[in-house]
Amino acid sequence: MKKTLLLLIPLILILASCSSNKSNLNTYLIPKNYVGWVQIIYDQEEFNAIEQDHGRNIFTIPESGVLKTSTPDVEYGISFEEFYYYDEQNKQQKLDVDQMIHGHTIGDGESVTSSGKIEGPTVQSFFVGTEAELKNTPDPGYPVELMK
């Protein structure tokens, strides 16, 4: 009995801590046949906020691969992400994340003021395409024009 309790207590604690974390349900809609880097640039006042649909964040990526949004920052926590190609009729085709999505990163501007404050907005990046296509496409890095 004591052994069972010793095993159950840590398991319950782990499950309880997982359930208190914020979960993000993210759907990325990418133009059909797009291959290249996608960048989502947060905290851009003149652009729309990220769409919400039944608790999901909907990121509709334009043909350029760069989505600017007024949403202040990415929400951190456990993410459940889905990636789809979409066409002109909004027909969607789910992408195999292991085969077609690579290098998913989230970062802030690298410039630091004398007070130590980061000056650039958060940028989320990922590559859409095969590993072979990724090898032939350089990472665009943080957009320097965003630095204030």
C-alpha positions as CSV (number, residue, x, y, z in Angstrom):
1,M,0.0,0.0,0.0
2,K,2.8,2.4,0.9
3,K,4.6,1.7,-2.4
4,T,1.4,2.4,-4.3
5,L,1.0,5.8,-2.5
6,L,4.6,6.6,-3.1
7,L,4.1,6.1,-6.8
8,L,0.7,7.8,-7.0
9,I,1.6,11.0,-5.2
10,P,4.4,12.1,-7.6
11,L,2.1,11.1,-10.6
12,I,-0.7,13.2,-9.2
13,L,1.6,16.2,-8.6
14,I,2.9,16.0,-12.2
15,L,-0.5,15.8,-13.7
16,A,-1.8,18.7,-11.5
17,S,1.2,20.9,-12.6
18,C,0.5,20.0,-16.3
19,S,-3.1,20.9,-16.0
20,S,-2.4,24.3,-14.6
21,N,-0.2,25.3,-17.6
22,K,-1.7,27.5,-20.3
23,S,-2.5,25.6,-23.4
24,N,-2.4,27.3,-26.8
25,L,-4.3,25.9,-29.7
26,N,-2.7,27.3,-32.8
27,T,-3.7,26.8,-36.4
28,Y,-1.4,28.1,-39.2
29,L,-3.0,28.6,-42.6
30,I,-0.3,28.8,-45.2
31,P,-0.9,29.6,-48.9
32,K,-1.0,26.4,-51.0
33,N,2.4,25.3,-52.3
34,Y,4.3,27.9,-50.3
35,V,7.8,27.0,-49.6
36,G,10.1,29.2,-47.5
37,W,10.4,30.9,-44.1
38,V,7.3,32.2,-42.3
39,Q,7.6,35.1,-39.9
40,I,4.9,36.3,-37.5
41,I,5.7,39.7,-36.2
42,Y,3.9,40.7,-33.0
43,D,3.0,44.1,-31.5
44,Q,2.5,46.0,-34.8
45,E,-0.2,48.5,-33.9
46,E,-1.5,49.2,-37.5
47,F,-2.3,45.5,-38.2
48,N,-5.1,43.2,-37.0
49,A,-5.0,41.0,-34.0
50,I,-4.6,37.2,-34.4
51,E,-8.1,35.7,-35.1
52,Q,-9.8,33.5,-32.6
53,D,-12.1,30.6,-33.4
54,H,-13.6,28.4,-30.7
55,G,-10.5,28.9,-28.5
56,R,-8.0,28.4,-31.4
57,N,-5.6,31.1,-32.5
58,I,-5.8,31.3,-36.3
59,F,-2.7,32.6,-38.1
60,T,-3.5,33.2,-41.8
61,I,-0.2,33.7,-43.5
62,P,-0.1,35.9,-46.6
63,E,1.7,35.0,-49.9
64,S,4.8,37.0,-48.7
65,G,5.2,34.6,-45.7
66,V,5.3,37.6,-43.3
67,L,2.3,38.1,-41.0
68,K,2.2,41.3,-38.9
69,T,-0.2,41.4,-36.0
70,S,-1.2,43.9,-33.3
71,T,-1.3,41.0,-30.8
72,P,1.3,42.1,-28.3
73,D,3.2,38.9,-27.9
74,V,3.0,35.2,-28.4
75,E,1.2,33.4,-25.5
76,Y,3.7,31.0,-23.8
77,G,2.7,27.6,-22.6
78,I,2.0,24.2,-24.0
79,S,1.1,24.6,-27.7
80,F,-1.0,22.3,-29.8
81,E,-0.3,23.3,-33.4
82,E,-1.8,22.4,-36.7
83,F,-0.5,23.5,-40.1
84,Y,-2.5,23.6,-43.3
85,Y,-2.1,24.7,-46.9
86,Y,-5.1,26.7,-48.1
87,D,-6.2,27.7,-51.6
88,E,-8.4,30.5,-53.1
89,Q,-11.6,28.6,-52.1
90,N,-10.2,28.2,-48.5
91,K,-9.9,24.4,-49.1
92,Q,-7.4,23.2,-46.5
93,Q,-4.8,20.4,-46.7
94,K,-3.2,19.4,-43.5
95,L,0.6,19.4,-43.5
96,D,2.8,16.7,-42.0
97,V,4.6,18.6,-39.3
98,D,7.6,16.2,-39.2
99,Q,8.1,16.4,-42.9
100,M,7.1,20.0,-43.8
101,I,7.7,22.3,-40.7
102,H,11.2,23.0,-39.5
103,G,13.2,25.4,-37.4
104,H,10.3,26.8,-35.3
105,T,11.6,29.6,-33.1
106,I,10.3,32.6,-31.1
107,G,12.6,35.5,-30.2
108,D,12.8,39.1,-29.4
109,G,15.0,41.9,-30.9
110,E,18.7,41.6,-30.0
111,S,19.4,45.3,-29.4
112,V,19.6,46.3,-25.7
113,T,19.4,49.8,-24.3
114,S,21.6,51.0,-21.4
115,S,18.7,49.9,-19.1
116,G,18.9,46.4,-20.5
117,K,15.5,46.5,-22.2
118,I,15.0,44.6,-25.5
119,E,13.8,47.0,-28.2
120,G,12.4,44.8,-30.9
121,P,9.0,43.0,-31.0
122,T,8.7,39.2,-30.7
123,V,9.1,37.4,-34.0
124,Q,8.0,33.8,-34.5
125,S,9.6,31.9,-37.4
126,F,9.4,28.5,-39.0
127,F,10.2,27.0,-42.4
128,V,7.6,25.3,-44.6
129,G,9.0,22.7,-47.0
130,T,11.2,19.6,-47.1
131,E,14.5,19.3,-45.3
132,A,16.2,19.4,-48.7
133,E,14.5,22.8,-49.4
134,L,15.4,24.0,-46.0
135,K,19.1,23.3,-46.7
136,N,18.9,25.5,-49.8
137,T,17.1,28.4,-48.1
138,P,19.0,30.6,-45.6
139,D,17.3,31.6,-42.3
140,P,16.2,35.2,-42.7
141,G,17.1,36.0,-39.0
142,Y,15.5,38.7,-37.0
143,P,14.2,41.6,-39.3
144,V,16.6,44.4,-38.4
145,E,14.1,47.0,-39.7
146,L,12.0,46.2,-36.6
147,M,14.6,47.5,-34.1
148,K,13.7,50.8,-32.5
